[in-house]
Amino acid sequence: MTTERTAEWAERAVAEAGPIADREPGPLSPEQQVLHRIERARRRKPKVRENRITLAHGAGGKATHTLVEGLFVEAFRNPTLEALDDAAVLSVHGTRLAFTTDSYVVSPLFFPGGDIGDLAVNGTVNDLAVSGARPLYLAAGFILEEGFPVADLQRIATSMARAADRAGVQVVTGDTKVVQRGKADGCYINTAGVGVLERPVTLGTPHIRPGDAVVVSGPIGDHGVTIMLARGELDIEADLASDTAPLPGLVDALLDAAPDVRLLRDATRGGVATILNEVAQAAQVAVVVDEASVPVRPAVTGACELLGIDPLYVACEGRFVAVVDGTQAEAAVAALRAHRLGKGAAIIGRVAADPPGIVLLRTAFGGTRVVDMLVGDPLPRIC
């Protein structure tokens, strides 16, 4: 059965049967059986079945989520970790703080629009910003390979300093380790960040309701495609650069214009599709996306068609997904478009009650298909 056929059955089952809570007990139609199987599969406890780690475990999709929930959350279980947000929100003596960490292994280290240095700063700052916090301080850890050029390390450090200045944060502590030649790939960076929540906002999937709007802050897929082209493995030329940028100012503009923002997520590994699946599953709602409304640059569309990749799964490093009250969606988009980093912002979909936990895409050709989480790793080491 194709995913498009499954989606058509799902929509027809919902239309015929009504919301799940209202359905009368009795024999299920074939369409309802499809929905039932999907719901049952989603409720299963994640379990890592592989014997060894694969690249897919770092791609941000299904394998990553299974690894995180089935291994790490089980090992370190606590309510804050179980939220699986971009940053942990903590209360210390009455002050709400956001705390996050990330690691960067992007290849190549230098690419159009940025490098591993500003990527590390922006990525960490953005994880804090989408939690509703004002980023304050960063830590930076470097794992360097023996023989790595000092000039390249200086270039990376300078780039980080400039990015930190633009984002209004300071790198206040760090660490350096060196491994033998051939035991790494030049330079890896780990960062951690702390910010303060000054607004009386609480963001998260529990606040999402049917009728809410799904907004993206700009064209998607720029970063992931830029990295693939920068590797020189493909005979494709495109005038494209990474979208890496600090997002605190853009988040502030959104929160000023739309006080009922339900959730913000940084659209990095796994792309917009993975975020929407996380939202649908955690909130037990449906997300219905209009393909024609999703902003994608022609160069990204062309490269993705040649690579056989859906832009919805391609990482961004300067874009976020927002779920906002449906009545405030137009005001939210207008505020984003007024900011230099949000000129391509758009409403791409809506939240519905049914089928819970599923993302549906209304295609440009008039059909409908299920958008699942990313499977595999079509674009390894893009951040």
ROMI-726952 format. One record per residue (C-alpha): residue number from 1; x, y, z. Coordinates in nm, 2 decimals, decimal comma. Each point is the difference from the previous one (the first is absolute). Layout:
BEGIN
   nr      px      py      pz
  NUM       X       Y       Z
...
This chain:
BEGIN
   nr      px      py      pz
    1    0,00    0,00    0,00
    2    0,15    0,34   -0,09
    3    0,02    0,28    0,25
    4   -0,23    0,22   -0,22
    5   -0,26   -0,28    0,00
    6    0,03   -0,04    0,38
    7   -0,05    0,38    0,04
    8   -0,31    0,00   -0,22
    9   -0,14   -0,29    0,21
   10    0,09    0,18    0,32
   11   -0,18    0,32   -0,11
   12   -0,30   -0,19   -0,12
   13   -0,02   -0,20    0,32
   14    0,01    0,32    0,21
   15   -0,27    0,16   -0,21
   16   -0,22   -0,30    0,02
   17    0,06   -0,10    0,37
   18    0,05    0,34    0,16
   19    0,24    0,07    0,29
   20    0,14   -0,31    0,17
   21   -0,15    0,09    0,33
   22   -0,35    0,00   -0,16
   23    0,02   -0,33   -0,19
   24   -0,23   -0,28    0,10
   25    0,15   -0,34    0,09
   26   -0,04   -0,26   -0,27
   27    0,17   -0,15   -0,31
   28    0,26    0,23   -0,16
   29   -0,01    0,08   -0,37
   30    0,33   -0,05   -0,19
   31    0,06    0,37    0,01
   32   -0,04    0,01    0,38
   33    0,22   -0,31    0,03
   34    0,28    0,19   -0,17
   35   -0,04    0,28    0,26
   36   -0,01   -0,24    0,28
   37    0,32   -0,17   -0,11
   38    0,18    0,33   -0,02
   39   -0,12    0,11    0,34
   40    0,10   -0,34    0,15
   41    0,35    0,02   -0,15
   42    0,05    0,35    0,13
   43   -0,09   -0,11    0,35
   44    0,27   -0,26    0,02
   45    0,29    0,06    0,23
   46    0,31    0,10   -0,20
   47    0,27   -0,27    0,00
   48    0,34    0,01   -0,16
   49    0,02   -0,33   -0,21
   50    0,33    0,06   -0,18
   51    0,32   -0,15    0,15
   52    0,21    0,29   -0,12
   53   -0,04    0,38   -0,06
   54   -0,06    0,11   -0,36
   55    0,00    0,34   -0,16
   56   -0,38    0,00    0,01
   57    0,02    0,02    0,38
   58    0,14    0,35   -0,04
   59   -0,23    0,12   -0,28
   60   -0,28    0,14    0,22
   61   -0,27   -0,24   -0,13
   62   -0,15   -0,33    0,12
   63    0,33   -0,17    0,09
   64    0,11    0,31    0,21
   65   -0,33    0,01    0,18
   66    0,01   -0,37    0,08
   67    0,36    0,04    0,13
   68   -0,08    0,30    0,21
   69   -0,33   -0,13    0,15
   70    0,09   -0,36    0,01
   71    0,35    0,03    0,15
   72    0,09    0,35    0,13
   73   -0,34    0,09    0,15
   74   -0,03   -0,34    0,16
   75    0,35    0,04    0,15
   76   -0,04    0,35    0,13
   77   -0,38    0,02    0,05
   78   -0,13    0,32    0,15
   79   -0,30    0,23   -0,08
   80    0,22    0,27   -0,16
   81    0,18   -0,23   -0,23
   82   -0,32   -0,18   -0,10
   83   -0,14    0,32   -0,15
   84    0,27   -0,04   -0,28
   85    0,00    0,37   -0,07
   86    0,28    0,19   -0,17
   87    0,10    0,14    0,34
   88   -0,08   -0,10    0,35
   89   -0,19    0,26    0,20
   90    0,12    0,01    0,36
   91   -0,10    0,21    0,30
   92    0,28    0,12    0,22
   93   -0,09    0,22    0,30
   94   -0,31    0,13   -0,18
   95    0,18    0,08   -0,32
   96   -0,09   -0,21   -0,31
   97    0,30   -0,10   -0,20
   98    0,04   -0,19   -0,33
   99    0,30   -0,24   -0,04
  100    0,10   -0,19   -0,31
  101    0,30   -0,18   -0,16
  102    0,09   -0,11   -0,35
  103    0,29   -0,14   -0,20
  104    0,12    0,09   -0,35
  105    0,17   -0,24   -0,24
  106   -0,09    0,17   -0,33
  107    0,20   -0,09   -0,31
  108    0,15    0,21   -0,16
  109    0,10    0,23    0,28
  110   -0,03    0,31   -0,22
  111   -0,30    0,04   -0,24
  112   -0,19    0,28   -0,18
  113   -0,17    0,22    0,25
  114    0,19   -0,12    0,31
  115    0,23   -0,25    0,17
  116    0,00   -0,24    0,29
  117    0,07    0,29    0,24
  118   -0,29    0,23   -0,06
  119   -0,22   -0,31   -0,05
  120    0,09   -0,12    0,35
  121   -0,09    0,34    0,15
  122   -0,32    0,06   -0,19
  123   -0,13   -0,35    0,05
  124    0,04    0,02    0,38
  125   -0,14    0,35    0,01
  126   -0,30   -0,10   -0,20
  127   -0,08   -0,30    0,22
  128   -0,02    0,25    0,29
  129   -0,20    0,26   -0,20
  130   -0,27   -0,25   -0,10
  131   -0,05   -0,09    0,36
  132   -0,10    0,36    0,06
  133    0,33    0,10    0,17
  134    0,24    0,28   -0,06
  135    0,34   -0,17   -0,06
  136    0,28    0,12    0,24
  137    0,30   -0,23    0,02
  138    0,16   -0,28   -0,20
  139    0,27   -0,27    0,07
  140    0,21   -0,14   -0,28
  141    0,19   -0,33   -0,01
  142    0,23   -0,08   -0,29
  143    0,12   -0,35   -0,10
  144    0,29    0,05   -0,24
  145    0,19   -0,24   -0,21
  146    0,38   -0,01    0,00
  147    0,12    0,19   -0,30
  148   -0,30    0,23   -0,03
  149    0,12    0,34   -0,13
  150    0,02    0,27    0,26
  151   -0,11    0,26   -0,26
  152   -0,32   -0,19   -0,05
  153   -0,06   -0,01    0,38
  154    0,06    0,37    0,02
  155   -0,25    0,06   -0,28
  156   -0,26   -0,21    0,18
  157    0,06    0,17    0,33
  158   -0,03    0,35   -0,16
  159   -0,32   -0,11   -0,17
  160   -0,14   -0,12    0,34
  161    0,09    0,33    0,16
  162   -0,18    0,20   -0,27
  163   -0,31   -0,22    0,02
  164   -0,01    0,03    0,38
  165    0,02    0,38   -0,03
  166   -0,28    0,01   -0,25
  167   -0,22   -0,23    0,22
  168    0,08    0,20    0,32
  169    0,16   -0,28    0,19
  170    0,35   -0,07    0,14
  171    0,21   -0,32   -0,02
  172    0,10   -0,02    0,37
  173    0,15   -0,34    0,04
  174    0,12   -0,30   -0,20
  175    0,23   -0,29   -0,05
  176    0,25   -0,14   -0,25
  177    0,10   -0,36   -0,08
  178    0,23   -0,13   -0,27
  179   -0,02   -0,35   -0,15
  180    0,25   -0,18   -0,21
  181    0,02    0,05   -0,38
  182   -0,27   -0,19   -0,17
  183   -0,22   -0,03    0,31
  184   -0,22    0,29   -0,08
  185   -0,08    0,22   -0,30
  186    0,18    0,32    0,07
  187   -0,22    0,18    0,25
  188   -0,32   -0,08    0,20
  189   -0,17    0,25    0,22
  190   -0,23   -0,05    0,30
  191   -0,19    0,30    0,14
  192   -0,23    0,06    0,29
  193   -0,21    0,31    0,07
  194   -0,19    0,17    0,27
  195   -0,27    0,26   -0,04
  196   -0,27    0,17    0,22
  197   -0,37   -0,01   -0,06
  198   -0,11    0,36    0,05
  199   -0,35   -0,04   -0,16
  200   -0,29   -0,17    0,18
  201   -0,03   -0,25   -0,28
  202   -0,01   -0,38    0,03
  203    0,05   -0,18   -0,33
  204   -0,06   -0,36   -0,08
  205   -0,21   -0,26   -0,16
  206   -0,26   -0,02    0,29
  207   -0,13    0,34   -0,11
  208   -0,07   -0,09   -0,37
  209   -0,37   -0,01   -0,10
  210   -0,19   -0,08   -0,32
  211   -0,04    0,31   -0,20
  212    0,36    0,12    0,07
  213    0,21    0,11   -0,29
  214    0,34   -0,13   -0,10
  215    0,25    0,26   -0,11
  216    0,36   -0,02   -0,13
  217    0,22    0,31    0,03
  218    0,15   -0,03   -0,36
  219    0,10   -0,22   -0,29
  220    0,10   -0,35    0,11
  221    0,29   -0,23   -0,09
  222    0,27    0,26   -0,09
  223    0,25   -0,12    0,25
  224   -0,01   -0,38   -0,07
  225    0,01    0,04   -0,37
  226    0,29    0,26    0,02
  227    0,20   -0,25    0,21
  228   -0,06   -0,28   -0,26
  229    0,11    0,22   -0,29
  230    0,30    0,13    0,19
  231    0,14   -0,35    0,03
  232    0,05   -0,01   -0,38
  233   -0,12   -0,35   -0,03
  234   -0,29    0,10   -0,23
  235    0,03    0,17   -0,34
  236   -0,26    0,26    0,10
  237    0,06    0,38    0,01
  238   -0,24    0,23    0,18
  239    0,01    0,35    0,13
  240   -0,08   -0,10    0,36
  241    0,13    0,07    0,35
  242   -0,07   -0,14    0,34
  243   -0,27    0,18    0,20
  244    0,20   -0,02    0,32
  245   -0,10    0,30    0,21
  246   -0,09    0,10    0,36
  247   -0,38    0,00    0,06
  248   -0,06    0,18    0,33
  249   -0,11    0,32   -0,16
  250   -0,24   -0,18   -0,24
  251   -0,15   -0,19    0,29
  252   -0,05    0,32    0,20
  253   -0,18    0,15   -0,30
  254   -0,23   -0,30   -0,02
  255   -0,08    0,00    0,38
  256   -0,07    0,37   -0,01
  257   -0,25   -0,04   -0,28
  258   -0,16   -0,33    0,10
  259   -0,02   -0,05    0,38
  260   -0,17   -0,34   -0,05
  261    0,29   -0,18   -0,15
  262   -0,04   -0,36    0,10
  263    0,34   -0,14   -0,10
  264    0,33    0,08   -0,18
  265    0,25   -0,24   -0,14
  266    0,33    0,04   -0,18
  267   -0,03   -0,18   -0,33
  268    0,34   -0,17   -0,01
  269    0,07   -0,38   -0,04
  270   -0,29   -0,18   -0,15
  271   -0,14    0,33   -0,13
  272   -0,36    0,14    0,02
  273   -0,15   -0,35   -0,05
  274    0,16   -0,14    0,31
  275   -0,11    0,29    0,21
  276   -0,36   -0,03   -0,12
  277    0,00   -0,37    0,09
  278    0,13    0,08    0,34
  279   -0,27    0,25    0,05
  280   -0,28   -0,23   -0,13
  281    0,11   -0,29    0,21
  282    0,07    0,19    0,33
  283   -0,32    0,20   -0,02
  284   -0,21   -0,28   -0,15
  285   -0,13    0,22   -0,28
  286    0,01   -0,01   -0,37
  287    0,21    0,25   -0,20
  288   -0,13    0,07   -0,35
  289    0,26    0,18   -0,23
  290   -0,06    0,17   -0,33
  291    0,29   -0,08   -0,22
  292   -0,05    0,30   -0,22
  293    0,03    0,23    0,30
  294    0,34   -0,14    0,12
  295    0,27    0,25   -0,10
  296    0,29   -0,16   -0,18
  297    0,26    0,17   -0,23
  298    0,01   -0,12   -0,36
  299    0,37   -0,11    0,04
  300   -0,09   -0,21    0,30
  301   -0,30   -0,16   -0,18
  302    0,22   -0,08   -0,30
  303    0,28   -0,15    0,20
  304   -0,25   -0,21    0,21
  305   -0,16   -0,13   -0,31
  306    0,34   -0,11   -0,14
  307    0,09   -0,16    0,34
  308   -0,34   -0,16    0,05
  309   -0,06    0,18    0,33
  310   -0,31    0,18    0,13
  311    0,09    0,36    0,11
  312   -0,22   -0,06    0,30
  313    0,27   -0,23    0,14
  314    0,30    0,23   -0,07
  315    0,16    0,19    0,29
  316   -0,01    0,37    0,05
  317    0,22    0,20    0,24
  318   -0,18    0,33    0,00
  319   -0,36   -0,09   -0,01
  320   -0,26   -0,10    0,25
  321   -0,34   -0,16    0,00
  322   -0,27    0,17    0,21
  323   -0,34   -0,12    0,11
  324   -0,22    0,30    0,07
  325   -0,37    0,07    0,08
  326   -0,18   -0,01   -0,33
  327   -0,15    0,34    0,05
  328    0,35    0,15    0,04
  329    0,16   -0,17   -0,29
  330   -0,02    0,30   -0,24
  331    0,14    0,24    0,25
  332    0,28   -0,25    0,08
  333    0,11   -0,03   -0,36
  334   -0,02    0,38   -0,05
  335    0,23    0,05    0,29
  336    0,25   -0,26   -0,12
  337    0,00    0,14   -0,35
  338    0,08    0,34    0,14
  339    0,33   -0,14    0,14
  340    0,30   -0,05   -0,23
  341    0,02   -0,37    0,09
  342   -0,37   -0,07   -0,05
  343   -0,07    0,15   -0,34
  344   -0,11   -0,34   -0,14
  345   -0,22   -0,10    0,30
  346   -0,32   -0,18   -0,09
  347   -0,30   -0,19    0,15
  348    0,05   -0,36   -0,13
  349   -0,27   -0,19    0,18
  350   -0,26   -0,04    0,28
  351   -0,05   -0,23    0,30
  352   -0,30   -0,23   -0,01
  353   -0,14   -0,24    0,26
  354    0,02   -0,32   -0,22
  355    0,18   -0,22   -0,09
  356    0,21    0,04    0,32
  357    0,37   -0,02   -0,03
  358    0,01    0,02   -0,38
  359    0,13    0,27   -0,24
  360   -0,19    0,03   -0,33
  361    0,13    0,19   -0,31
  362   -0,24    0,13   -0,25
  363    0,21   -0,02   -0,31
  364    0,03    0,26   -0,28
  365   -0,17   -0,26   -0,23
  366   -0,31   -0,02    0,22
  367    0,07   -0,33    0,17
  368    0,08   -0,07    0,37
  369    0,28   -0,20    0,15
  370    0,13   -0,08    0,34
  371    0,33    0,17    0,10
  372    0,18   -0,23    0,24
  373    0,32    0,07    0,20
  374    0,33   -0,02   -0,19
  375    0,12   -0,35   -0,06
  376    0,38   -0,05   -0,06
  377    0,25    0,27   -0,05
  378   -0,01    0,15   -0,35
  379    0,21    0,30    0,10
  380    0,26   -0,11    0,26
  381    0,21    0,25    0,21
  382   -0,19    0,32   -0,10
  383    0,05    0,16    0,34
